[in-house]
Amino acid sequence: MHRRSPPFRFRRPVVPVLFVVAACVIVGSAGMTGAEPMTGTPYTVESDFKSGKARKNLSGAACAGSGRTFEWCLAVNDEKRWAQFFSIDGTTIVPKKQIWLLRAKNARGQEFDEIDAEGVAYDDGYLYVVSSHGLSRKGCKYRESQNFIFRFPVDAETGKPDFEFEDDVVASKVEVSARLRKLIRKTDIIYPYMDACLSSNGANFEGLAVADDQIYLGFRAPSLDSYAFVLEVPVDSVFGDASDDRAIHALKLGKGAGIRDLAAVNGGLLVLSGPAFSADVPQRIFFWDAATEQIQMLAEITGYDEKKAEALLVIDPAMTAESRTYSVLVFYDGVKNGEPELFTLTRE
């Protein structure tokens, strides 16, 4: 079902580029048999998320706070410059207030486009949101607004932001960093794909998780020889003054498969995989232990020809260190309010 990968490790400030191309990859490989095909249990959405385009393009979700009350969860979309809070009441999603992440214009007075948010995560009193860092889907152009990672503080127990925020104003507590693009350029296996269109296997983030002061960023593309990639960087390398330390992990998820989302759980990360750029690719959920590089397929999502699994939200009310069963909501792309569904997953 799973096996351990060779002990290759790439973590460095700066070393000669050609020397590290082979050694930079940490390989996790998953058996593609044994996981049961699954369909989820639908949740309802009490009222629509804001904006017609945004509510059909929800791209990430996470709940904040160690109390696991699910009162302050955040949904991001790839159409606007804001994200939207929601709560979970039983099996009902309740949309709440928006929070603006990026101002309308840059320092040169030029208007920003949407941030193309693709992932959201909570860790240690902060909510994080990441842009795709890829070229635009329309026109295949570089856009400054799509190359940021954001974070803002919340109450560590309740998850509620510890500052006031209002419509169409970016609060001063919202931090914005543009350092990820530089880190990608120093990552040899990804760098050649930075200026390619997504349809040509161009580099593009879609997954985000944060745990133990490390940021994990899952690439939808490139997908190379059945491998998808996760960039691991310290929080202080992005929001502090630490050196450009980083690791690149390669996960064998299947031909043409990319990472659509990540979620931190006890013992590792859940990985949602799906098409990198071709539609004919299975949608699966894996458990990945980044420390040992073991990876196990937990489920294959079946029954959907049109909608694609896009976001993974862990909703276990009290996860212990020994937990091996996870309750997760999966949100889908291209349908109103993401049509969330509950899956129960068990790892070995």
Backbone hydrogen bonds, N-H to C=O, Kabsch-Sander energy under -0.5 kcal/mol:
donor,donor_aa,acceptor,acceptor_aa,energy
3,R,29,S,-0.9
8,F,6,P,-2.1
11,R,9,R,-0.5
12,R,246,R,-0.8
20,V,16,P,-0.9
20,V,17,V,-1.0
21,V,18,L,-0.7
24,C,20,V,-1.7
25,V,22,A,-1.0
26,I,248,I,-1.0
27,V,25,V,-0.6
28,G,26,I,-0.6
28,G,250,A,-3.1
29,S,3,R,-0.6
30,A,252,K,-1.2
31,G,1,M,-1.4
38,M,300,E,-3.0
41,T,342,L,-2.2
43,Y,340,P,-2.6
44,T,91,T,-2.3
46,E,44,T,-0.5
46,E,93,I,-3.1
55,R,51,S,-2.7
56,K,52,G,-0.7
56,K,53,K,-0.5
57,N,54,A,-1.7
59,S,76,V,-2.7
60,G,76,V,-1.1
62,A,74,L,-1.7
64,A,72,W,-2.4
66,S,156,A,-3.3
67,G,157,E,-2.2
68,R,65,G,-0.9
73,C,86,F,-2.7
74,L,62,A,-3.2
75,A,84,Q,-3.1
76,V,60,G,-2.4
78,D,57,N,-1.4
83,A,99,I,-2.4
84,Q,75,A,-2.6
85,F,97,K,-2.9
86,F,73,C,-2.4
87,S,94,V,-2.0
88,I,70,F,-2.3
89,D,92,T,-2.9
90,G,88,I,-0.6
91,T,89,D,-0.6
92,T,89,D,-1.4
93,I,44,T,-3.2
94,V,87,S,-2.8
96,K,85,F,-3.4
99,I,83,A,-2.7
100,W,169,V,-0.5
101,L,81,R,-2.4
102,L,81,R,-1.3
106,N,110,Q,-2.7
109,G,106,N,-2.1
112,F,104,A,-3.1
115,I,80,K,-1.7
117,A,77,N,-1.0
118,E,130,V,-2.9
119,G,130,V,-1.2
121,A,128,Y,-2.1
123,D,126,Y,-2.3
126,Y,123,D,-1.2
127,L,152,F,-2.3
128,Y,121,A,-3.3
129,V,150,F,-2.2
130,V,119,G,-2.2
131,S,148,F,-2.6
132,S,116,D,-1.2
133,H,146,Q,-2.5
136,S,141,K,-3.1
139,G,137,R,-0.7
140,C,136,S,-0.8
146,Q,143,R,-1.6
147,N,144,E,-1.7
149,I,177,S,-2.2
150,F,129,V,-3.4
151,R,175,E,-1.7
152,F,127,L,-1.8
154,V,125,G,-2.3
155,D,160,K,-3.2
159,G,155,D,-2.3
162,D,153,P,-1.0
169,V,166,E,-1.4
171,A,169,V,-0.7
174,V,171,A,-1.7
175,E,151,R,-3.0
175,E,173,K,-0.7
177,S,149,I,-2.5
183,L,179,R,-1.7
184,I,180,L,-2.5
185,R,181,R,-2.0
186,K,182,K,-0.9
187,T,184,I,-2.0
188,D,186,K,-0.8
190,I,187,T,-1.3
191,Y,187,T,-2.7
193,Y,190,I,-2.5
194,M,191,Y,-1.8
196,A,193,Y,-1.2
200,S,197,C,-1.5
201,N,198,L,-1.8
202,G,197,C,-2.1
203,A,193,Y,-2.6
204,N,221,A,-2.2
205,F,132,S,-3.3
206,E,218,G,-2.8
207,G,218,G,-1.9
209,A,216,Y,-2.1
211,A,214,Q,-2.3
214,Q,211,A,-1.7
215,I,233,V,-3.8
216,Y,209,A,-3.4
217,L,231,L,-2.7
218,G,207,G,-2.0
218,G,216,Y,-0.5
219,F,229,F,-2.8
220,R,204,N,-2.9
221,A,204,N,-1.0
224,L,222,P,-0.5
224,L,227,Y,-2.3
227,Y,224,L,-2.1
228,A,251,L,-2.9
230,V,249,H,-2.3
231,L,217,L,-2.7
232,E,230,V,-0.5
232,E,247,A,-3.1
233,V,215,I,-2.5
233,V,231,L,-0.5
235,V,213,D,-2.3
237,S,234,P,-1.2
238,V,234,P,-0.7
238,V,235,V,-1.3
239,F,235,V,-3.0
240,G,236,D,-0.7
242,A,236,D,-1.9
245,D,243,S,-2.0
247,A,232,E,-2.3
248,I,24,C,-0.6
249,H,230,V,-3.0
250,A,26,I,-3.7
251,L,228,A,-3.3
251,L,249,H,-0.5
252,K,28,G,-3.9
253,L,226,S,-1.3
253,L,251,L,-1.3
254,G,226,S,-1.8
257,A,254,G,-2.0
258,G,274,G,-3.3
259,I,219,F,-2.1
260,R,258,G,-0.5
260,R,272,L,-3.4
261,D,272,L,-1.4
263,A,270,L,-1.8
265,V,268,G,-2.5
268,G,265,V,-1.8
269,L,288,W,-2.9
270,L,263,A,-3.3
271,V,286,F,-2.4
272,L,261,D,-2.7
273,S,271,V,-0.6
273,S,284,R,-3.0
274,G,258,G,-2.1
276,A,256,G,-2.5
281,V,279,A,-2.0
283,Q,301,I,-0.6
284,R,273,S,-1.4
284,R,282,P,-0.6
285,I,299,A,-2.5
286,F,271,V,-2.6
287,F,296,Q,-2.9
288,W,269,L,-3.1
289,D,294,Q,-2.9
290,A,288,W,-0.8
293,E,289,D,-2.4
294,Q,289,D,-0.6
296,Q,287,F,-2.7
298,L,285,I,-3.0
299,A,285,I,-1.7
300,E,36,E,-1.2
301,I,283,Q,-2.6
302,T,38,M,-2.4
302,T,300,E,-0.5
308,K,333,D,-0.7
310,E,331,F,-3.3
311,A,331,F,-1.8
313,L,329,L,-2.8
315,I,327,S,-2.8
320,T,318,A,-0.6
323,S,320,T,-1.2
326,Y,345,L,-3.0
328,V,326,Y,-0.6
328,V,343,F,-2.7
329,L,313,L,-3.2
330,V,341,E,-2.6
331,F,311,A,-2.1
332,Y,338,G,-2.8
333,D,308,K,-3.0
334,G,56,K,-2.0
335,V,332,Y,-0.6
337,N,55,R,-1.7
338,G,55,R,-0.6
338,G,335,V,-1.9
339,E,336,K,-1.1
341,E,330,V,-1.7
342,L,41,T,-3.2
343,F,328,V,-2.9
345,L,326,Y,-2.9
345,L,343,F,-0.5
347,R,324,R,-2.7
